[in-house]
């Protein structure tokens, strides 16, 4: 939700790209480190020695990756449509 708000503010030129550029570059550069702690917490909760637990874990990871991919693709498509409409 916050990314949509940021997109709207950028499109309305309330927030300028230069204002968020440095922070966004920091997060992009450190995304791997930022995801380690949640990943370890998830793995700590999963009991992989139980029957079917590994299957469920892999299934959830694949489903989450697919949903993330499709959502990102849709967001990029919508953003390109909005920016193309604004340039006309």
C-alpha positions as CSV (number, residue, x, y, z in Angstrom):
1,X,0.0,0.0,0.0
2,X,2.8,2.4,0.8
3,X,4.4,1.8,-2.6
4,X,1.1,2.8,-4.3
5,X,1.0,5.9,-2.2
6,X,4.6,6.7,-3.2
7,X,3.7,6.1,-6.8
8,X,0.7,8.5,-6.6
9,X,2.8,11.1,-4.9
10,X,5.5,10.8,-7.6
11,X,3.0,11.0,-10.4
12,X,1.4,14.1,-8.8
13,X,4.9,15.6,-8.4
14,X,4.3,16.1,-4.7
15,X,7.5,14.0,-4.1
16,X,10.4,14.4,-6.5
17,X,12.5,11.4,-7.6
18,X,15.6,13.1,-6.2
19,X,14.0,13.0,-2.7
20,X,13.7,9.2,-2.6
21,X,16.6,8.2,-4.9
22,X,19.3,7.8,-2.2
23,X,17.1,5.8,0.2
24,X,15.8,3.6,-2.6
25,X,19.4,2.9,-3.8
26,X,20.3,1.9,-0.2
27,X,17.4,-0.6,0.1
28,X,18.2,-2.1,-3.4
29,X,21.8,-2.5,-2.5
30,X,21.0,-4.2,0.8
31,X,17.9,-6.2,0.0
32,X,19.6,-9.5,0.6
33,X,20.7,-8.6,4.1
34,X,17.2,-7.2,4.9
35,X,15.5,-10.5,3.9
36,X,17.8,-12.8,6.0
37,X,16.2,-12.2,9.3
38,X,12.6,-12.9,8.2
39,X,13.8,-15.9,6.3
40,X,15.5,-17.4,9.4
41,X,12.4,-16.7,11.4
42,X,10.2,-18.6,8.9
43,X,12.7,-21.5,8.8
44,X,12.8,-21.6,12.6
45,X,9.0,-22.0,12.8
46,X,8.8,-24.7,10.1
47,X,9.4,-28.3,11.3
48,X,11.0,-29.8,8.2
49,X,11.4,-33.2,9.8
50,X,7.6,-33.7,9.8
51,X,6.0,-35.5,6.9
52,X,5.0,-33.3,4.0
53,X,6.4,-30.2,5.8
54,X,9.1,-29.7,3.2
55,X,6.6,-30.0,0.4
56,X,4.3,-27.4,2.0
57,X,7.2,-25.1,2.6
58,X,8.4,-25.4,-1.1
59,X,4.8,-25.0,-2.3
60,X,4.4,-21.8,-0.3
61,X,7.7,-20.4,-1.6
62,X,6.8,-21.1,-5.2
63,X,3.3,-19.7,-4.8
64,X,4.7,-16.5,-3.1
65,X,7.2,-16.1,-5.9
66,X,4.6,-16.5,-8.6
67,X,2.2,-14.0,-6.9
68,X,5.0,-11.5,-6.4
69,X,6.1,-11.9,-10.1
70,X,2.5,-11.4,-11.4
71,X,1.8,-8.5,-9.1
72,X,5.0,-6.7,-10.1
73,X,4.3,-7.3,-13.8
74,X,0.9,-5.8,-13.4
75,X,2.2,-2.8,-11.4
76,X,4.8,-2.1,-14.1
77,X,2.2,-2.4,-16.8
78,X,-0.2,0.0,-15.0
79,X,2.7,2.4,-14.3
80,X,3.8,2.5,-17.9
81,X,0.2,3.1,-19.1
82,X,-0.2,6.0,-16.6
83,X,3.1,7.6,-17.5
84,X,2.4,7.2,-21.3
85,X,-1.0,8.8,-20.9
86,X,0.6,11.7,-19.0
87,X,3.1,12.4,-21.8
88,X,0.4,12.9,-24.4
